[in-house]
Amino acid sequence: MRGRTLLLNPGPVVLSDRVRAALAAGDACHREPEFAALTKEVLGRLRDVYPHSGRLHAAVLLAGSGTCAVEAMLATLTPRDRITLVVSNGVYGDRMAAMLRAHGKPVSELSFPWLEGIDLEAVEARLQEEPAISYVASVHHETTTGRLNDIAGLGRLCRTYDRPLLLDAVSSFGAESVDVDAWNVAALAGTANKCLHGAPGPCFVLARTDLLEADIPDVTSVYLDLRRYYGIQRDSGYSPFTPAVNSVYALREALLELDEGGGWKSRQARYQERSERVTACLRDTGVDTLLPVESYSCVLRSYRLPQAISYQSLHDRLREQDIVIYGGQGDLGGDIFRVACMGEISDEDMNRLLRALKDCLGRTRP
C-alpha cells in the first residue's frame, strides 16, 4: 500500500483523525447516563445544522444506514388509507416507492428518466388529479447520476397544495441548502457517514414534532417506529434498542468539526471546488460529465467512460494507487463512473487523485 486509502465513493468517507479517535475512546454502555446526555447533545446538534429547522422539527436517532432512516420515515409517517406520491428520477426514488409497497402503504409513482430532472408541471398536474394524495416523497441529491433535484420548486408545490414533503436528504444533509419551512418538509432522512463525515452506524430523521407526537396508528414497523424513539429520547436520552454506541461518539466529533469549520456553507464550497478540479482534469483527458455541470450537487459528479476502458479496469488501476471510485447503477452500469468529494480530503490527496486520473485516462485518449 502506498498510503491511506482515498475514498471517493458516495459514503462512507475518509474520517478525520479526531473522528477516528472517538471511535476508539473506549467501551461504553448505552444505558448509562453519560451516553443519554451524549445522545441529547447529538440530537440538538443535528437539529441545528440548519438553524431554522429547530422551530418545528426534532431529530430522532437510529442505528442503521441512510436507507434505514428513509424507511423509518415512510413506515412511521405515511398513512395506510391515503396515497403517498413518490417523485423519482433514479435508484433512490424508486427505492422509496418499493419501501411503501413493502409496508402495504398506498403509493402513486411519478417517475422521470434518470438523465432528466423533475418535471414540476407534471407533478402539479398529478397533485390536481389525485386529491387523495397525503404526502409527496422525493430525493434531494440523487446519487444515481449526481443530480441535485429542484426540491425548492417541488417544495413550493407542496406548500401551494398543502401536501407535506418527505425528503431523502441522505446524500445532501450537511453540504447543500435545506429549507424545511419553504419546502413544507414534514420530515427528512439523513445519515452520519456522508456529508457529516461521521462513521457508519447512526442515521437520523428530522421530523415535525406535531407528527412525532400524534397518536396515529399507521406505523408498520416495530424497530423503525420513530414515535417510540422520539418519546424515549426526548424524555430520557435513551433509545428503545441498542444504538451504534462508538459511532455516536464519532458523530458528535464530526458535528463539532462541521460547526468549527464554518457549517454546511463552508463544506459546500469545499466540495464544489474539489468537484470542479476533478471535472477540469477529466476534460483535459477527453472525459466529459454525464449531465450538464449545472445539474450536479457539490457532492458527486458522474462521468462518461471512454470506449477504450471499462469501469472495472479504471477502478482497478486507481485501486492500485489506493484510490476508490464508484461505478454506475442499472442501465448506466457500463457507461459511467462517479467521483464523490466528501470526507477528510487534503490538497495533497486531491493532487494525488488528479495525477492518477491523468495517468489512467490519458492513455485512452486518441
Order of alpha helices (4+ residues) and beta strands (2+ residues): beta-alpha-alpha-beta-alpha-beta-alpha-beta-alpha-beta-beta-beta-alpha-beta-beta-beta-alpha-alpha-alpha-alpha-beta-alpha-beta-beta-beta-alpha
